[in-house]
Amino acid sequence: MRGLRPGGGAGVATAIAAAGTALLCAAVWSLLAFTHPAVEGVSGQYLFGGLWVAVGLMFALAGLLLVVNRNGQALGALLLSAGVLETLRMAASLAAALAGAGPGVVGVVAAVVLAASTLNAFAVVSFPLWLPDARLPGGVWRCIPVLVAAWSAVAAFGTTARVPEWYGLPNPLHHTALYAWVDGWLSPYAIVEFAASLVLTLTVATVRCRHLPGPHPYLRAVMATYLVWAALAVVPSFVGDQPTWLPYAVVVAGEVVWMLVPLAAFRRDRGLSLDRVTRRYLTAFAFGALVFVAVVFAAYLTHLLLPGTGTGTGTGTGTGTGGGTGPGTRWWQLAMAAAGGALLRPAARGVGRAVDRYYYGERAHPYQLVRQLAERMSHAVDPADAAPLLCRTVVLALGLPAAAVRVRTRSGPRELARIGALDVPGVRFPLTYEGAEIGELLVPPRPGQSELDRQDRDVLSLLADQASPAIASFGLYEDLRASREQLVLAREEERRRLRHDLHDGLGPALSGLRLRIDAAGADLPDGSEAADSLTAASAGIGHAITELRRITHDLGPGPLDGKGLADALHRLADTLGSRSLDVTLDLYPDPLPALSAAVEAAVYRISGEALNNVVRHSGATAARLRLCALPDRITVEVADNGTGFPARAATSGVGLRSMAERAEELGGTFTADNTPGGAVVRAVLPCGPPD
């Protein structure tokens, strides 16, 4: 098997060869059973024998996938061995019966049957012990697998020796003294011992799983599935008026389906890269196993619904009950064959996709993943959602540990979104738009790997190319918003400088000039032309001073010209407070750090507008103004115990719109909500050190 590289090369080749042996044994059994229906026990056991062959194929399929997966090789080898022995014992026993084998061959067949039963019992009962990391327990629990193995050997011997013959071939174990002793000791308590072994392994698994770190997303589903199967296998034996074969049939039929559970129980090796030859072998075996199971059930359903299709118990003449087929039956068989043939090709494609999905996850269909990302981005309202969507797709859909998106801005690189921790330098995928690189997607390798594999790189490159235009538009939007914020900051700083210059320079100068003119006029006779001129000049200077005060007030809140923002807010709270309204001010930290003029003006005006709304509209008896200044943002919150906002007030009120605009000018956010005890408005403004 050239080209088998993943998962240890020779080990995978051996596993594929073993699985092929199981499939060959299943084909041999099918050929012999359907060509020799007259042999004793064959036609009556199409379903029974077919189920056991199907169990072997499911064991082998689960084992093969786990061996190739590399994260459950020990359990995979156990299941694969059990599957091969199960199909081998069915084919060997039927072939030996048809060939009339002698005692030596019969003894070998008995040994194969006993080994298959033992491995089957141990694999099924011990499965919970392998959870959650595909390893048997150690330490104080080391004796549990040994006890389960011993019980499996004894129970398998009793079950194997109990059958007097296989397809008319005498069972040499049936008449031994050991069987008589085991049967007398085991048979009365067999189901109780089986139930006790299941309880023991489930208890150990529960204790282990509770003390092992790490996420195990499928563990509960796996345990629940196993519990359902165990309950169906055990409970009917304790209920009266049930057929004696029912628990046994449930065990066998349940194993056919349940053996696919280990595939979901253990973490997939997402770094695995299947070559084409290995993928073809896996797909072929999985398809062959599923086709066999489908044919067995179809044959049974045909026999159940159309009794005339079955052959008798076999007298060698073909004249047993139901022997022969009529025209209606032949048409039914032709229809079944045509339907099966039509479904073969799509079923084969579906199995191939399932194999890819199991090993690669979303990477198996990269273009579908890219299309889904494009659809999500097209429905995103905010341009800022593009980068988080890309990171979520990388981490959640591809199962990678982390992702970050960084773009280039006028002020330097800026991280737009991040999920997970970039503990190691991530692999860089450039984000390009119209030939220019606008940023990068950073993704670290999977845990335990030094670099990303080829499939991951290909998918990530596609995702980066798809997301680049949306992220580029957001980058332009961010540059525009940053420019607007800088204009607002520069405008407010210039206004504060002008306000200070006018208030501290020109204002006192005009006041001093007016005093000198008034002093000069006082020395002149009343009514004289000079006195009247000086009086007019003084009045003109007074009007200029009034206009200067109006201009300085329009340039910024007048109270900020005093001792700063904290003092202005204290005076605002004292002014708006009254006997009917208690206004409390909380500052954190106190004293407040130095803030830019734009932020100070926005905080003061938002606070004043919010408190004025409380006074005019809320009917509250208490209001609290909270200011929390952090290194990168400042939060203004005004809460009251009033009547709250009427319907649509958060969007229709002039005052609320004014506060929202002031917050948005600086790139902040504003919300107004009703609370159980009143209402609250909150503005969050970005801030930094003053210029």
C-alpha positions in Angstrom: 0.0 0.0 0.0 2.2 2.7 -1.3 1.5 6.3 -0.3 0.3 5.6 3.2 2.0 8.4 5.2 -0.2 9.7 8.0 -0.5 8.3 11.4 2.7 6.3 11.4 2.8 4.9 7.9 3.2 1.1 8.5 0.7 1.2 11.3 -2.0 2.7 9.1 -1.1 0.3 6.3 -1.5 -2.7 8.7 -4.8 -1.3 9.9 -6.1 -0.9 6.4 -5.0 -4.4 5.6 -6.8 -5.7 8.7 -10.0 -3.8 7.7 -9.8 -5.2 4.2 -9.6 -8.7 5.8 -12.8 -8.0 7.7 -14.5 -6.8 4.6 -13.3 -9.9 2.7 -14.6 -12.2 5.4 -18.0 -10.5 5.3 -18.1 -11.0 1.5 -17.2 -14.7 1.9 -19.9 -15.2 4.5 -22.5 -13.4 2.3 -21.5 -15.5 -0.8 -21.7 -18.8 1.1 -24.9 -17.9 3.0 -26.9 -16.7 0.0 -25.7 -19.5 -2.3 -26.3 -22.3 0.3 -29.7 -21.4 1.8 -30.5 -25.1 2.3 -27.7 -25.6 4.9 -29.1 -25.9 8.4 -29.4 -22.6 10.1 -28.4 -20.4 7.2 -31.7 -19.1 5.8 -33.2 -18.8 9.3 -30.2 -16.8 10.4 -29.8 -14.3 7.6 -30.6 -11.5 10.0 -28.9 -13.0 13.0 -25.7 -14.0 11.3 -25.8 -10.8 9.2 -26.1 -8.7 12.3 -23.0 -10.3 13.8 -21.0 -9.7 10.5 -22.3 -6.1 10.6 -21.1 -5.8 14.2 -17.7 -6.9 13.1 -17.6 -4.4 10.2 -18.7 -1.6 12.5 -16.0 -2.5 15.0 -13.4 -2.6 12.2 -14.6 0.7 10.7 -14.5 2.5 14.1 -11.1 1.0 14.9 -9.7 1.9 11.5 -10.8 5.6 11.7 -9.4 5.9 15.2 -6.0 4.4 14.2 -5.7 6.8 11.3 -6.9 9.6 13.5 -3.8 9.1 15.8 -5.7 10.2 18.9 -7.2 6.8 19.8 -4.8 4.3 18.4 -4.9 1.9 21.4 -8.7 1.7 21.4 -8.7 1.7 17.6 -6.4 -1.4 17.5 -8.7 -3.2 20.0 -11.8 -2.4 18.0 -10.1 -3.4 14.8 -9.0 -6.7 16.2 -12.4 -7.4 17.5 -14.0 -6.6 14.2 -11.6 -8.8 12.2 -12.1 -11.8 14.6 -15.9 -11.3 14.5 -16.2 -11.4 10.7 -13.6 -14.2 10.6 -15.5 -16.4 13.0 -18.7 -16.0 11.0 -17.0 -16.8 7.7 -14.8 -19.6 9.1 -17.7 -21.4 10.9 -19.9 -21.4 7.8 -17.1 -22.4 5.5 -16.1 -25.2 7.8 -19.7 -26.4 8.0 -20.0 -26.5 4.2 -16.7 -28.3 3.8 -17.4 -30.9 6.5 -14.3 -30.0 8.4 -12.6 -32.5 10.7 -12.0 -32.1 14.5 -8.7 -30.2 14.0 -10.3 -27.5 11.9 -13.3 -27.4 14.2 -11.0 -26.8 17.2 -9.4 -23.9 15.4 -12.8 -22.5 14.5 -13.9 -22.8 18.2 -10.7 -20.9 19.2 -11.5 -18.1 16.8 -15.1 -17.9 18.0 -14.0 -17.8 21.6 -11.4 -15.1 20.9 -13.9 -13.0 19.0 -16.5 -13.2 21.8 -13.9 -12.3 24.4 -12.7 -9.2 22.5 -16.3 -8.2 21.7 -17.3 -8.4 25.4 -14.2 -6.5 26.6 -14.5 -3.8 24.0 -18.1 -3.1 24.7 -18.1 -3.3 28.5 -14.7 -1.5 28.9 -15.6 1.4 26.5 -16.4 3.9 29.3 -13.0 3.2 30.8 -11.3 4.7 27.7 -13.1 8.0 28.2 -12.3 10.9 27.8 -8.7 10.6 26.4 -8.7 7.1 24.8 -6.5 5.6 27.5 -7.3 3.0 30.1 -7.1 4.2 33.7 -4.0 3.9 35.7 -3.1 4.3 39.3 -5.7 3.0 41.7 -8.0 2.2 38.8 -5.5 -0.1 37.1 -7.2 -3.2 38.4 -10.5 -2.4 36.8 -9.6 -3.2 33.2 -8.0 -6.5 34.5 -11.3 -7.4 36.2 -13.3 -6.5 33.1 -11.0 -8.6 30.9 -11.3 -11.6 33.3 -15.1 -11.3 33.4 -15.2 -10.9 29.5 -13.2 -14.1 29.1 -15.4 -16.1 31.5 -18.7 -14.7 30.0 -17.4 -15.2 26.4 -16.6 -18.9 27.2 -20.0 -19.5 28.6 -21.7 -17.8 25.7 -19.6 -19.6 23.1 -19.9 -23.1 24.7 -23.7 -22.7 25.2 -24.3 -23.0 21.4 -24.4 -26.7 20.5 -23.5 -26.2 16.9 -22.7 -23.7 14.2 -24.5 -24.2 10.9 -24.7 -27.9 11.8 -21.0 -28.1 12.8 -20.7 -29.5 16.3 -19.3 -27.2 19.0 -16.5 -29.0 20.8 -16.8 -26.7 23.8 -20.4 -27.5 24.4 -19.9 -30.9 26.1 -16.8 -30.1 28.2 -16.8 -30.3 32.0 -15.6 -26.7 32.2 -18.7 -25.5 30.4 -20.9 -27.5 32.7 -19.3 -25.9 35.7 -19.3 -22.4 34.2 -22.9 -22.7 33.0 -24.1 -23.8 36.4 -22.4 -20.9 38.1 -22.9 -18.2 35.4 -26.2 -18.8 33.7 -28.5 -17.9 36.7 -26.7 -14.6 37.3 -25.5 -13.7 33.7 -27.6 -10.6 33.2 -26.9 -9.4 36.8 -23.2 -9.8 36.2 -23.5 -8.0 32.9 -25.4 -5.1 34.5 -22.9 -4.9 37.4 -20.0 -4.7 35.0 -21.6 -1.9 33.1 -22.3 0.0 36.4 -18.7 -0.5 37.5 -17.2 0.9 34.3 -19.6 3.8 34.1 -18.9 4.7 37.7 -15.1 4.7 37.1 -15.6 6.8 33.9 -17.7 9.3 35.7 -15.1 9.8 38.4 -12.3 10.1 35.9 -14.1 12.6 33.7 -14.9 14.8 36.6 -11.3 15.1 37.6 -9.7 15.5 34.2 -9.1 19.0 32.9 -9.9 20.3 29.4 -13.1 20.7 27.4 -14.8 17.5 26.2 -17.8 18.8 24.2 -19.1 15.4 23.0 -18.6 13.5 26.3 -22.2 13.9 27.6 -23.7 12.8 24.3 -21.4 9.7 24.1 -22.2 8.8 27.7 -25.9 9.3 27.1 -25.9 7.0 24.0 -24.0 4.3 25.9 -26.5 4.5 28.8 -29.5 4.2 26.4 -27.9 1.1 24.8 -27.1 -0.4 28.2 -30.6 0.2 29.5 -32.2 -1.4 26.4 -29.8 -4.4 26.8 -30.4 -5.0 30.5 -33.9 -3.8 31.5 -36.0 -6.2 29.3 -34.4 -9.1 31.2 -36.0 -7.9 34.4 -39.5 -7.4 32.8 -41.9 -10.2 32.7 -43.5 -11.7 29.5 -40.6 -10.7 27.3 -39.1 -13.1 24.7 -35.8 -14.6 25.9 -34.0 -13.5 22.8 -35.0 -9.8 23.1 -32.1 -8.6 25.2 -29.6 -10.6 23.1 -31.1 -9.1 19.9 -30.9 -5.6 21.4 -27.3 -6.1 22.3 -26.4 -7.2 18.8 -28.5 -4.7 16.9 -27.4 -1.9 19.2 -23.7 -2.6 18.7 -24.2 -2.2 14.9 -25.2 1.5 15.4 -23.5 2.2 18.7 -20.0 1.3 17.5 -19.9 4.6 15.5 -20.1 6.5 18.9 -16.3 6.2 19.5 -15.7 8.4 16.5 -17.3 11.3 18.3 -15.9 10.5 21.7 -12.3 11.5 21.1 -10.8 14.7 19.8 -10.0 14.7 16.1 -6.3 15.2 15.1 -7.0 18.4 13.1 -3.4 18.5 12.0 -3.8 15.2 10.1 -3.3 15.4 6.4 -4.7 12.4 4.5 -3.1 11.5 1.3 -5.3 10.4 -1.6 -4.6 6.7 -1.3 -5.4 6.6 2.4 -8.6 8.6 1.8 -9.7 6.2 -0.9 -9.1 3.1 1.3 -11.0 4.6 4.2 -13.9 5.7 1.9 -14.0 2.3 0.2 -14.1 0.4 3.5 -16.7 2.6 5.1 -18.9 2.4 2.0 -18.5 -1.4 1.8 -19.5 -1.8 5.5 -22.5 0.4 5.2 -23.6 -1.3 2.0 -23.4 -4.7 3.8 -25.5 -3.4 6.7 -28.1 -2.0 4.3 -28.3 -5.3 2.3 -28.8 -7.3 5.5 -31.6 -5.1 6.7 -33.1 -5.0 3.2 -33.1 -8.8 3.0 -34.7 -9.1 6.4 -37.4 -6.5 5.6 -38.1 -8.2 2.3 -38.5 -11.6 4.0 -40.7 -10.0 6.7 -43.0 -8.1 4.3 -43.0 -10.8 1.6 -42.8 -14.2 3.3 -42.8 -15.9 -0.1 -39.3 -14.7 -0.8 -37.7 -16.7 2.0 -36.5 -20.2 1.7 -37.3 -22.9 4.2 -35.2 -24.4 6.9 -33.6 -26.4 4.2 -34.2 -30.0 3.2 -31.9 -29.9 0.3 -34.7 -30.0 -2.1 -35.8 -26.4 -2.0 -39.3 -27.4 -1.0 -39.3 -25.9 2.5 -41.8 -23.3 3.6 -42.0 -20.4 1.4 -39.6 -21.9 -1.1 -40.1 -20.3 -4.5 -40.8 -16.9 -5.8 -43.7 -15.7 -7.8 -43.9 -13.0 -10.5 -44.9 -10.3 -8.0 -41.9 -11.2 -5.8 -39.5 -11.1 -8.8 -40.8 -7.6 -9.7 -40.3 -6.5 -6.1 -36.7 -7.9 -6.1 -36.0 -6.1 -9.4 -37.4 -2.8 -8.0 -35.2 -3.2 -4.9 -32.2 -3.9 -7.1 -32.9 -0.9 -9.3 -33.3 1.4 -6.3 -30.1 0.1 -4.7 -28.2 0.6 -7.9 -29.5 4.2 -8.3 -28.4 5.0 -4.8 -24.9 3.5 -4.9 -23.2 6.5 -6.6 -24.7 9.3 -4.3 -24.2 7.1 -1.3 -20.5 6.7 -2.2 -20.1 10.4 -2.6 -21.9 10.9 0.8 -19.5 8.5 2.5 -16.5 10.3 1.0 -17.8 13.6 2.2 -18.4 12.2 5.7 -14.8 10.9 5.9 -13.5 14.3 4.8 -15.8 16.0 7.4 -14.6 13.8 10.2 -10.9 14.4 9.6 -11.0 18.0 8.3 -14.2 19.5 9.7 -15.2 22.7 7.9 -11.8 22.5 6.0 -13.3 19.7 3.8 -15.5 22.3 2.0 -13.5 25.6 2.0 -15.6 27.3 -0.6 -18.8 26.6 1.3 -17.1 28.1 4.4 -16.1 31.2 2.4 -19.6 31.6 1.0 -21.1 31.4 4.6 -18.7 34.1 5.7 -19.7 36.3 2.8 -23.4 35.8 3.6 -22.8 36.8 7.2 -20.8 39.9 6.2 -23.5 40.9 3.8 -26.1 40.8 6.6 -23.9 42.7 9.1 -25.2 46.2 9.7 -22.1 47.7 11.3 -18.8 47.7 9.3 -17.1 46.9 12.6 -18.6 43.4 12.6 -16.4 42.2 9.7 -13.2 41.6 11.7 -15.0 39.8 14.6 -16.9 37.6 12.0 -13.6 36.6 10.4 -12.1 35.7 13.8 -15.1 33.7 14.9 -15.1 31.8 11.6 -11.4 30.9 12.0 -11.7 29.8 15.7 -15.2 28.2 15.8 -15.5 26.7 12.3 -11.8 25.6 11.8 -11.1 24.8 15.4 -8.0 26.9 15.5 -6.8 28.2 19.0 -6.9 32.0 18.3 -7.2 34.7 15.6 -6.5 38.4 15.4 -7.1 41.0 12.7 -4.9 44.1 12.5 -5.1 47.0 10.1 -2.9 49.9 9.2 -4.2 53.3 10.1 -2.8 56.8 10.0 -1.8 56.5 13.6 -0.2 53.1 13.2 -1.3 49.4 13.4 -4.5 48.8 15.2 -6.1 45.6 16.3 -9.7 45.4 15.3 -10.6 42.0 16.8 -9.1 39.1 18.6 -10.4 35.7 19.9 -8.1 33.6 22.0 -4.6 34.2 23.1 -1.7 34.6 20.7 0.9 33.0 23.0 3.2 32.2 20.1 3.8 34.3 17.0 0.9 33.7 14.7 1.1 32.9 11.0 0.5 36.0 9.0 -2.1 36.2 6.2 -2.1 39.6 4.4 -5.3 41.4 3.8 -5.1 43.1 0.4 -7.6 45.4 -1.3 -7.1 46.8 -4.8 -3.5 45.7 -4.8 -2.6 47.3 -1.5 -2.0 45.6 1.8 -4.4 47.0 4.4 -3.8 44.7 7.3 -3.2 41.1 8.3 -4.9 38.1 9.8 -2.8 36.4 12.5 -3.5 32.7 13.4 -1.3 30.6 15.6 -0.7 26.8 15.0 -2.7 24.2 16.7 -1.5 23.0 20.1 1.4 20.7 19.8 2.2 21.8 16.3 5.0 24.1 15.1 3.2 25.4 12.1 -0.2 25.3 10.3 -0.8 22.5 7.9 -1.4 23.0 4.2 -5.2 22.6 4.3 -5.4 25.3 7.1 -3.2 27.7 5.1 -5.3 27.3 1.9 -8.6 27.9 3.7 -7.3 30.8 5.7 -5.9 32.5 2.6 -9.4 32.2 1.0 -11.1 33.6 4.1 -8.6 36.5 4.3 -9.2 37.4 0.6 -13.0 37.2 1.1 -13.0 39.5 4.2 -10.5 42.0 2.9 -12.9 44.4 1.1 -15.2 44.6 4.1 -12.3 45.2 6.5 -10.9 47.8 4.0 -14.2 49.7 4.1 -14.2 49.6 7.9 -10.6 50.9 7.9 -11.7 53.9 5.8 -14.6 54.4 8.1 -12.3 54.3 11.1 -9.9 56.8 9.4 -12.8 59.2 8.8 -14.1 58.9 12.3 -10.6 59.4 13.7 -10.2 62.5 11.5 -13.5 63.8 12.8 -12.5 63.2 16.4 -9.2 65.0 15.9 -11.0 67.9 14.4 -13.4 68.1 17.4 -10.5 67.8 19.8 -8.5 70.5 18.0 -11.6 72.7 17.8 -12.3 72.5 21.5 -8.7 73.0 22.4 -8.6 76.1 20.2 -11.9 77.3 21.7 -10.5 76.9 25.2 -7.3 78.8 24.3 -9.4 81.6 22.8 -11.8 81.6 25.8 -8.9 82.0 28.2 -7.2 84.7 26.1 -10.4 86.7 25.8 -11.3 86.1 29.5 -7.9 86.7 30.9 -6.5 89.2 28.4 -8.9 91.2 26.5 -11.7 91.2 29.1 -9.5 92.8 31.9 -8.0 95.2 29.4 -11.4 96.5 28.3 -12.6 96.7 32.0 -9.4 98.7 32.9 -9.9 101.0 29.9 -13.5 101.7 30.9 -12.5 102.5 34.5 -9.9 105.0 33.2 -12.5 106.6 30.9 -15.0 106.8 33.8 -12.3 108.3 36.0 -11.5 110.9 33.4 -15.1 111.8 32.9 -15.6 112.3 36.6 -13.3 115.3 36.5 -15.2 117.1 33.8 -18.3 119.3 34.3 -21.6 117.5 33.8 -23.2 118.2 30.5 -20.0 119.3 28.8 -19.3 117.9 25.4 -16.2 116.1 26.5 -18.0 114.5 29.4 -20.8 113.3 27.1 -18.2 111.8 24.7 -16.4 109.9 27.5 -19.8 108.6 28.8 -20.7 107.4 25.4 -17.3 105.7 25.0 -17.7 104.0 28.4 -21.1 102.7 27.4 -19.7 101.4 24.2 -16.9 99.6 26.1 -19.5 98.2 28.4 -21.4 96.8 25.4 -18.2 95.3 24.1 -17.5 93.6 27.5 -21.1 92.1 27.4 -20.5 90.9 23.9 -17.1 89.5 24.9 -18.8 87.5 27.7 -21.3 86.1 25.3 -18.6 85.0 22.9 -16.5 83.4 25.6 -19.6 81.6 26.9 -20.4 80.3 23.4 -16.8 79.1 23.0 -17.3 76.7 26.0 -19.2 76.2 29.2 -18.5 79.2 31.5 -18.2 77.2 34.7 -15.2 75.4 33.3 -13.2 78.6 33.4 -13.1 78.3 37.2 -11.4 75.5 39.1 -12.0 72.8 36.5 -14.5 70.1 35.7 -15.0 68.6 39.1 -15.8 72.1 40.6 -18.1 72.9 37.7 -20.0 69.6 38.3 -20.3 70.2 42.0 -21.8 73.7 41.3 -24.1 72.2 38.7 -25.4 69.6 41.2 -25.9 72.3 43.9 -27.7 74.6 41.4 -30.2 72.0 40.2 -30.8 70.4 43.6 -33.7 71.6 45.7 -35.9 70.5 48.6 -37.9 68.2 46.2 -34.8 66.8 44.4 -31.7 65.5 46.0 -28.8 65.5 43.5 -25.7 63.4 44.4 -22.3 63.5 42.6 -19.9 60.6 42.6 -16.4 61.1 41.1 -13.9 58.3 40.5 -11.2 59.0 40.9 -11.4 62.2 43.0 -9.7 64.4 42.0 -10.3 63.7 38.3 -7.3 63.4 36.0 -6.5 66.1 33.4 -8.8 65.8 30.4 -8.8 67.4 27.0 -11.0 70.4 26.4 -13.3 68.5 24.1 -13.9 65.7 26.7 -14.5 68.2 29.5 -17.0 70.2 27.5 -18.8 67.1 26.4 -19.0 65.7 29.9 -20.3 69.0 31.4 -22.9 69.6 28.7 -24.1 65.9 28.8 -24.3 66.1 32.6 -26.2 69.4 32.5 -28.6 68.3 29.9 -29.3 65.0 31.6 -29.9 66.7 35.0 -32.1 69.3 33.4 -34.2 66.5 31.9 -34.6 65.0 35.4 -35.7 68.3 36.8 -38.2 69.1 34.0 -39.7 65.7 33.1 -39.0 62.9 35.5 -40.8 63.9 38.7 -37.9 62.2 40.6 -37.0 62.9 44.2 -33.4 61.7 43.9 -30.8 61.7 41.1 -27.2 60.6 41.1 -24.5 61.8 38.7 -21.6 59.3 38.4 -18.4 60.1 36.6 -15.8 57.3 36.2 -12.5 58.2 34.5 -10.3 55.4 33.3 -7.1 55.7 31.2 -8.8 55.1 27.9 -12.4 56.2 28.5 -14.7 58.2 30.8 -18.3 57.2 31.7 -21.0 59.7 32.5 -24.1 58.2 34.1 -27.2 60.0 35.4 -29.8 57.8 37.2 -33.0 58.9 38.8 -36.1 57.4 40.6 -38.6 59.1 38.4 -41.3 57.9 36.0 -38.8 56.9 33.2 -38.9 57.7 29.5 -42.2 57.5 27.6 -42.4 55.3 24.5 -39.9 56.3 21.8 -38.4 59.1 23.9 -35.0 57.7 23.5 -35.1 58.5 19.8 -37.5 61.5 19.6 -36.3 63.8 22.5 -34.3 66.8 21.5 -32.2 66.7 24.6 -31.4 63.0 24.2 -30.5 63.5 20.6 -28.2 66.4 21.6 -26.4 64.2 24.2 -26.1 61.4 21.7 -24.5 63.7 19.1 -22.0 65.1 21.6 -20.9 61.6 22.5 -20.7 60.4 18.9 -18.6 63.5 17.9 -15.8 62.0 20.1 -16.4 58.5 18.9 -18.3 57.5 22.0 -21.6 55.8 22.7 -24.8 57.0 24.4 -27.8 55.0 25.8 -31.0 56.0 27.5 -33.0 53.2 29.2 -35.8 52.7 31.7 -35.0 50.8 34.9 -37.2 49.2 37.5 -36.8 52.2 39.7 -36.7 55.0 37.2 -34.4 55.8 34.3 -30.7 56.0 33.5 -28.7 57.7 30.7 -25.1 56.7 30.1 -22.4 58.1 27.8 -19.0 56.5 27.3 -16.4 58.8 25.8 -12.9 57.8 24.7 -10.3 60.0 26.3 -6.6 60.3 26.6 -4.1 62.8 28.0 -4.8 66.4 27.2 -2.9 68.0 24.3 
